Amino acid sequence: MLYWFQQLSARERFIVAAGAIALVIILGYILFLEPFMTAHSQLKNRVLAQKNTLEWMQMTAIEVQRLRHQSSQTPFNSVNKISLLSIVDKSTRIGSLAKINKRIEPKGRQKVQVRFESIEFTELILWLANLYNVYAVQVTKINIENSNQVGVVKTNLTLEMGF
């Protein structure tokens, strides 16, 4: 190869040498420098995203602490004086639950059994979530059966105060 290079005229040697140098620079950039720059950029973006997530989590933690403090002062302290049966009865007489065929039976002071012959599943879940969030009432036993209508179930459940 050296013999071939020496056989070229001075002008051709200069062009071949310049092309080889340019090739080495381009390959060096493509193989070494560009991947490092891309990785660095991606890492900067990840760090920025994680910082944003951390800020959001810190703000949310403050909000959760505020809500916990607020909720510990209001409904749960006054719920001790209200029986579970009256809470469940009152909550089922409000809104669309008032029209639904149901049976509510007390099982002592701390437990109530509720049977819905036909209730929309989403309505049931919203009602249970409201009982839990407002009065700390928890489901201890639940039996859900499909009905002939889409989204409507037949259910039998036992509720208990969750203190």
C-alpha positions in Angstrom: 0.0 0.0 0.0 2.9 2.3 0.8 4.3 1.6 -2.7 1.0 2.5 -4.3 0.8 5.7 -2.3 4.3 6.7 -3.4 3.4 6.1 -7.0 0.8 8.8 -6.9 1.6 12.4 -7.9 2.0 14.9 -5.1 -1.4 16.4 -5.7 -3.1 12.9 -5.5 -1.2 12.1 -2.4 -2.5 15.3 -0.8 -6.1 14.5 -1.7 -5.8 10.8 -0.5 -4.2 12.0 2.8 -6.8 14.7 3.3 -9.6 12.2 2.6 -8.0 9.7 5.1 -7.8 12.3 7.8 -11.4 13.4 7.1 -12.5 9.7 7.2 -10.8 9.2 10.6 -12.4 12.4 12.0 -15.9 11.4 10.7 -15.6 7.8 12.0 -14.3 9.1 15.3 -17.3 11.4 15.7 -19.8 8.8 14.6 -18.4 5.9 16.7 -17.2 7.7 19.8 -18.3 11.3 20.3 -21.9 11.2 19.1 -23.0 8.2 21.2 -21.6 9.9 24.3 -23.4 13.2 23.5 -26.7 11.4 22.9 -26.4 9.4 26.2 -25.5 12.6 28.1 -28.5 14.4 26.6 -30.8 11.4 27.6 -29.4 11.3 31.1 -30.0 15.1 31.5 -33.6 14.6 30.4 -34.1 11.7 32.8 -32.7 13.7 35.7 -34.9 16.6 34.9 -38.0 14.3 34.7 -37.0 12.7 38.0 -36.6 16.1 39.6 -40.1 17.1 38.4 -41.4 13.8 39.9 -39.7 14.5 43.2 -41.2 18.0 43.4 -44.6 16.6 42.6 -44.2 13.9 45.3 -43.1 16.4 47.9 -46.0 18.7 47.2 -48.4 15.7 47.2 -46.9 14.5 50.5 -47.6 17.9 52.1 -51.2 17.8 50.8 -51.7 14.2 52.1 -50.4 15.3 55.5 -52.7 18.3 55.5 -55.7 16.1 54.5 -54.9 13.4 57.1 -54.7 16.1 59.8 -57.9 17.6 58.6 -59.8 14.3 58.4 -58.6 13.2 61.8 -60.3 16.3 63.3 -63.7 16.0 61.6 -65.8 13.0 60.6 -64.1 10.0 62.3 -64.2 11.5 65.8 -67.9 12.2 65.5 -68.7 8.9 63.9 -68.2 7.0 67.2 -71.5 8.4 68.4 -73.5 7.3 65.3 -74.4 3.7 64.9 -73.3 1.9 61.8 -76.9 0.9 61.0 -78.0 4.6 60.9 -75.0 5.5 58.7 -75.8 2.8 56.2 -79.5 3.5 56.3 -79.1 7.2 55.8 -76.6 6.7 53.0 -78.9 4.3 51.1 -81.8 6.8 51.2 -79.9 9.4 49.3 -79.9 9.8 45.5 -80.3 6.8 43.2 -79.8 4.3 46.0 -83.2 5.4 47.5 -85.0 3.7 44.5 -83.1 0.4 44.7 -84.7 -2.6 46.4 -82.5 -3.4 49.4 -82.5 -5.1 52.8 -80.4 -3.8 55.7 -79.9 -6.0 58.8 -77.9 -5.2 61.9 -75.4 -7.8 63.1 -74.5 -6.2 66.4 -73.4 -2.6 66.9 -70.3 -2.8 64.7 -71.6 -4.9 61.8 -74.4 -4.5 59.2 -75.5 -6.9 56.4 -76.8 -5.2 53.2 -78.4 -7.0 50.3 -79.1 -5.3 47.0 -81.4 -7.3 44.6 -80.3 -5.2 41.6 -77.8 -2.4 41.6 -75.4 -1.0 39.0 -71.9 -2.1 39.8 -70.4 1.4 39.5 -73.1 2.8 41.8 -72.2 0.1 44.4 -68.5 0.9 44.2 -69.1 4.7 44.5 -71.4 4.1 47.5 -68.8 1.8 49.2 -66.0 4.3 48.5 -68.1 7.1 50.0 -68.8 5.1 53.1 -65.1 4.4 53.5 -63.9 7.9 52.9 -66.4 9.7 55.0 -67.2 7.2 57.8 -64.3 4.7 57.7 -66.8 1.9 57.0 -65.1 -1.2 55.5 -66.4 -4.2 53.7 -65.6 -7.4 55.6 -67.5 -9.8 53.3 -69.0 -9.4 49.9 -70.7 -11.7 47.4 -71.5 -10.3 43.9 -73.5 -12.1 41.3 -74.2 -11.2 37.7 -77.7 -10.4 36.6 -79.3 -10.5 33.2 -78.6 -6.8 32.6 -75.2 -5.5 31.6 -73.4 -3.6 34.5 -76.1 -4.6 37.0 -75.3 -7.0 39.9 -77.0 -8.7 42.8 -74.9 -8.4 46.0 -74.8 -9.3 49.6 -72.2 -7.7 51.8 -71.2 -7.2 55.4 -70.0 -3.8 56.6 -68.0 -2.9 59.7 -66.7 0.2 61.3 -63.0 0.4 60.5 -61.5 2.1 63.6 
